[in-house]
Amino acid sequence: MSPRRTGPSRFRARTVVPAVGVPVAIAVAVLVPMQANATVDLPDLTPEELVAFARAGDVDALSGTIEQRSELGLPDLGALMGGSGAASGSGDAAGDDSAASDTLSDLVSLATGSFEANVYLDGPHARLQVLDRMAERNVYVNPGEAWFVDSESQTATRLSVADDADVAGLEAELQRLADEARATAEARLPDGEQLPTPQQLLDRALDRLDETTEVSVGTDGRVAGRDAYELVLEPRTDDTLVGEIRVAVDGENGAALAASVTARGADAPAFETGFTDVSFAAPDASAFAFEPSASFTVEEEELPLPTVEEFRQWLADAQAREDAGADATADGPHPVVHGEGWATVVEVDAATAAEMMAERSAEAGADTGEGVAPATEPPFTDGEALDLLDALTTPVDGGRALQTSLLSVLFTDDGRVLAGSVPVDTLVGYAESGR
């Protein structure tokens, strides 16, 4: 096993959800390169057969250690972090500055750092244990409840479903809707035809993927002590920053063991994550048990579930909005999509999108009577946001731009944001053409 890497700066429970989106969006479908091993010789599979094998994998129990490492080519933000951490003054203002600076450091660490975590899975029971330098955070998920536990702050948040929630009724309603959808689809088929099988759907998906991506089987190797296949995806265009994605697939059960994404022209992966050790035996039940000690501060949060009638009404309202279509949304903000495939660029009006998000947050607060949820509050001050933007971006024609090894973002002077896995020059060209 490779040496343990220490975790990134700590981040609080309420900043996890909004913060984690940036690195996750960059790292969709990526894992660690394998160690090539001449002694590993698995039965030959075509790319189609390997994808089908992985898709058919049915692993419902495992335990192991995962490591993640990011080398995205971001600027060194040490000076910014150190400067913001040295807030002057005293009292509440100094405390607020310190908390905001900590959060800013947390967000940057998520995007640039490395960490190690233990995972446990056994059917409906799951646990994620993130290891920090001197502490750990745990997420426990069991039927009917979940816990978020932070050992450093000695806090435990219990998420549960209301005792009177009609879970069985909602499950039955979802099954009814699925049956109706299938019956409707079958009724629309020409005489003698049937709905496609899972294998046919997979074949069609691979055919579409082949238009933009070369899919191949790499060299058999070892990951976490397991023999593994290697699935390689390479864009068929030079207009993207992505060079290749490699996914390690367990040779026995088809489970994903590791993967990596490498930038075009680079020798080492920009992002990698995967198991350093793994077992597919069911973990001991004690791994999923948590009982807070007297030293912990415990918070209770109940997850609201709709009744069956409320769920049906929500679907009816959603259908009505869809039917209204263009009339209802003509004046609303819509992302503009440029290019296609690996070179796709998304453009949004930053001000309008922010206004829409604020309106939705206000509506959610009005519905619950609790105001805007803490998770939607800005994680750092306006001044720190501007400092971070200046540190991360460089001036370009019409705005400021950030380019990592895998992703570019352009903030235009007229209030637009363009992003994609393409060079900054491509974003500038699209921005100029849309003025």
C-alpha positions, 0 to 999 in steps of 0.5 A: 500500500502506498504511504498514507497522505494526510487530509486537507484542511478541515471543513464543517458539515454545512460547507461540505455540500456546496463546496464539494461540487467544484472538484467533483464536477471536474473529476466525474468518472475518473480513477487511479492508474494501475500498476502494470504487471506482466504476471496478470493475464486475464481472459481477453475482452473487447471494449464492449464486453468489458463495459458489459462485464462492469455494468453487470457487476453486483457488489453489495458488500466491501470495505477498503481504503480510498486515496484521492490526489489532485494536481490540477495546476492551480496557482499557489494560494499559500500567501492568500491563505496566510494573509486572510488567516491573520485577521486583525482586531478582536471580538466578534469581528475577528472571530467572523473573519477567522471563520470565513478564512477557515472556510475559504482555506477549506474550499481551496483544499477540496479543489487542490488537496489529497485525502484518504478515506475508509469505506464500508458497505453492506447492502443498505448499510454504508459508512464513509470515514475521512481521515484528517491529520489528528481527527476524522469525520464519519458519515453513517447511513443505515435504514431510516437514519444517517449520522454526520460525525466530526470528532474534532468539533465533537458534534454529531448530526442525526438525519432521520425520517419522520415516524409517520412518513409513508415510505412504503406508500411512496415506494408503491407509488414510484413502482406504479409510475414505472409500470405505467411508463413501461406500458405507455412505451410498449403501447407506442411501439410498432406491432411486433416490436419490443422494448430494447433489452439492457444489452441493446441499450448498452450497445446503443450507448456505446455506438453514440460514445464511439462518435466522440470517444475511442474506447479500448482495453488497456494492459491488465494490472493490479490494483489494491492486490486485485487483478484488474482490466483497464478501460481507456477512453480517449477523446477523438478531438484535439479541442479538449484539455482532456487527454485520456481517462483510465478506469480499473475494473476488477477482473473477478466481479466487475467492480470499479477499483480505480481511475485517473484523468490525464490532461492532453500532453501530460505524463501524469494524471491530473486527478486520481482516486481509487482503492489502495486495499479492498475486501469484498467480504461483508464488514463486521456490523460494528463498522456501521454502529454509532452511539454518541458519547456524553462529550458530543453535541448532538443535533437532530434533523428530520428529513421531510417526506411528502405524503403520496397525495403531496407527491402526486400533486407535485408531479401534476404541478411539474407536468403543468409547468412543462406543458406551459413550456415556452410561455412560462420560461421565455424570460427565464435564464437559460444556459447557452451551450457551445460546441459538442462532446468533449469540447462542450462549453456552457455559458450562463449569465452570472447575475441572472443565475445568482438572482434565480438561485436567491429567489429559489432559496427565499421560496424554500425558506418561505415554504418551511418558515425558517428562512434561507437554509445555512447551507445556502449562505455564502461560505466567505465574505465578498472581499475574500471572494474577490481576493480568491478570484484575483489570485486564481485568474489572469486578465484576458480580452473581455474579462478574467480567466482560470485554466487548470489542467482539465477545466477552464472558466472565463468571467467576462466583464459584462457578467457572463461565465463560460466553462468547459474542458477547453483552452481559455482561447476557446472560451474567449472566442465564444464570449466575443461571438456572443456579444 
